[in-house]
């Protein structure tokens, strides 16, 4: 169990408005420079560098060096889960009058977004529902199982399950498939190696595309056909038109 002092340090680091903004900007799994993160937080690059150094030291962030540039990313998927959970609590505590005041960007995030390396929002929940309904995935409140039918289905859409299944049996700290409670939908979407594989395949095949400057994603016309015909997602028109 984590020590009380480390718990308090992580809470303090992630609770600062500027640092929280930078963590939010990294929740789509990308690596960004200090300048880009400073812009997201509305602070100077010098202040951002100081904040980033503290979060890197404690283990919330990891740094990648490419030539003269340093790129920052969330250190582990558990950091993204922590942020998503905090967002869920904040949404529950937010007054009803404020919940009704949402802008276009909020609506886009609720429709479809990335949570580190997997889909969230209405899209993520609809995918989870469809996979469960078709018997391809089994979910409980805290665990998930990829069925034989699911393995066959993933092969049909071009996902090699061999490496995924091998990694899922290793003591790597990450499971093959698990439910992740969606902060905006209050229902589970898919996380783990399976959620990451579905997101990566969708992006690579052009079924979805990132919206610049946001965690929100768009589903392409090709993507809607795949969702309806392959995944058998029933809520696609609702998601598309919301």
N, C-alpha and C positions, 0 to 999 in steps of 0.2 A: 504494500500500500504506500502511496506517495506520502512524503512527510508533510506536516501542516505548513511548514515554511515554504516548501516548493509549491504547494497548492496556492498559498497566498500570493506568491510571486507570479505565478502564471495568471491568476485572476487579475492582479494589478496590471500586468503587462497588456493583457488582452482587453482590459476595461478602459484604458485610455482612449479617448475619441480618435486621435490621430492614428494610434497603433491599430485600433479596431478597423479603421477605414482601410489601412494597408492590408490587414489580414483578409478583409472582405474582398479586396481587389485580387487577392491570390487564390480565392476559393474555386476558381475554374481550372486549377491545376497548372496554369502557365507560370513561367519564371519571368520576373520583371526587374528592371533596373531601379536603383534608388531614385533616379530622376522621375521615372514613371510613377513610382509609388508615392513620391512627394506630391506629384500633381493630383493623384487620387485622394490624398489626405488633406490637400490644401495647405501644405507647409513648405518650408524651404528645403532644398536638397541636403543642406548641412544638418538640419534637425532630423530629417528622415534617416540619414546615415547613423545618427546616434540611436534613434529608436530601433533601427534594423539590427544594429550591433547587439543591443540588449536582448532582442528576441532570438537572435541567432545563438547567443551564449547560453541561454536557458534551454534551447532545443526546439523552439516553436518554428524556426525557419532554418533552411539550409541554403548555402551559397554555392553557385557554380561560376567558375571563372572561364571566360572565353576571350583570349587575348587581353586587351586592356579593360574589358568590361566584366562587371560582376552582376550576376543575375540571382535574384532571391525567389525562393519558392517555399511553400509549406513543407515542413520537414517530413510529415507523415500524414496518411489519411485521417488519423485520429484527431489531428488539429482541425481539419475541416469538419469532422463530426462534432467536435466541441463547439465550433462557431455556429453550426446549424442548430445545435441544441439550445444555445444561448438565444438565437434568433427566435426559436419556437417559444421559449419562456417569455421573451420580450413581447412577442405578438399576443400571448395569452394575457399579459398584464396591461397591455395597451388599452386605453379607454376606447369604448365603442365609437365615440365621435371622431377619434383620430383614425380608426380603422377604415372609416368610410372615405377618408381623404387620401386617395391613391392616384398617382400620376401615371402617364403612359409607360414609363420605365418599370414601375411596380407591376403593372398589368402584364408586361412582357415577361418579367421574372416569374410571375405566378403561372403563366402558361407553360414555359419551358426554359430551363436553365441547367447549368452544370453545377454539381456539388462535388468539387475537386475533380474526379475523373469519371463520374457517372451522372445520369440524367435525374433531375428533380422537377418539382412543379407538377402541373397537370399531366404533362407528357410522361414524366417518370412514373407517376402513379398509374396512369393508363397502361403503360408497358407492363408493370408488375401485375396489374389485374388480369391482363390478357394472357400472360405466361402462366399464371396460376389457373385461370379458367380452362386453358387448353391442356392442363396437366403436365406442363413442361417444367414448372417450378413448384415446390411446396414451401409455404412460409408459415412459421409460428410467430409469436410475439417477439422472439429474440433470436431466431435461427432460420436458416434457409437450406433447401436441398434442391440440387439440379437433378431431375429425373432422367431415366433412359430416353423418354420421349424428348426431353429438353436437349440432350446431347445430340440426338438425330436432327432436331430442328436447327441447332446452331451450325451443324455441318451443312445443312441445306442453304443457309444464308452466308456461308463462307467463313465461319469462325472455327479455327482449329482448336478443339477442346483438349488435345493432348497436353500441351504445355500448361494450360490453365488447370487441368486436373492434377498434374504433377506438382505445381506450385501450391495448390490448395491442400495438399497432404503434408507439406513441409511446415516446420515450426517457425514460420516467418512473421507471425503476429497478425496476419491478415487471412480472413476466411474466404472460401470459394464464393459463397453466396449468403447474403444476410439482408434482412429488412432494415431500412433506415427511415425513421419517422420523419415525414416531410413537414417542415415548419409551416408552410402556407396551406397545405391540403389536409394536414392532421391525419394522414394515412400513409402507409409505407410505400417507398419506392425501393428499387434494388441497388444494393451496394456490393462491395467485395470485388473479387476478380471478375465475376460474371457481369456486374454492372459496368465495370470499366471496359470490358471487352465489347459489350453492346454499344457503348458510347463511342469507342474508338472506331468500330466498324461503320457506324452511322456517319461519322465525320469523314472517314476515308472514302466512303461510297457516295458522298454527296447527298445523303438522306437528310442531313441537318447541317447547319452552318452557324458559326459564331456571329453574334452581333457585336460589332466593334465597340470597345469601351464598356462592355457590360458582360455579366455572366449569362445573360439571356441568349437563347439560341432560336433560330428560325427552322421550321421544317419545310423542306423544298417540296414542290409538286411530286417529284419522284419519291420523296420520303413518305408523303401521305399515301401514295399507292402501296408502298411496301408495308406501312403500318396497317392498312386495311386488309390487304390481300395476304400478306405473309404472317404478320403478328395477330391479325384479326382484332385490332383495337376498335372497339365500338364507339368510343368517345371522341374520335378524331374530328368530326365536324364541330363539336362543342369547343374543343381545344382550339381549332383553327379559327373559329369565328369569335372567340371571346376577346 
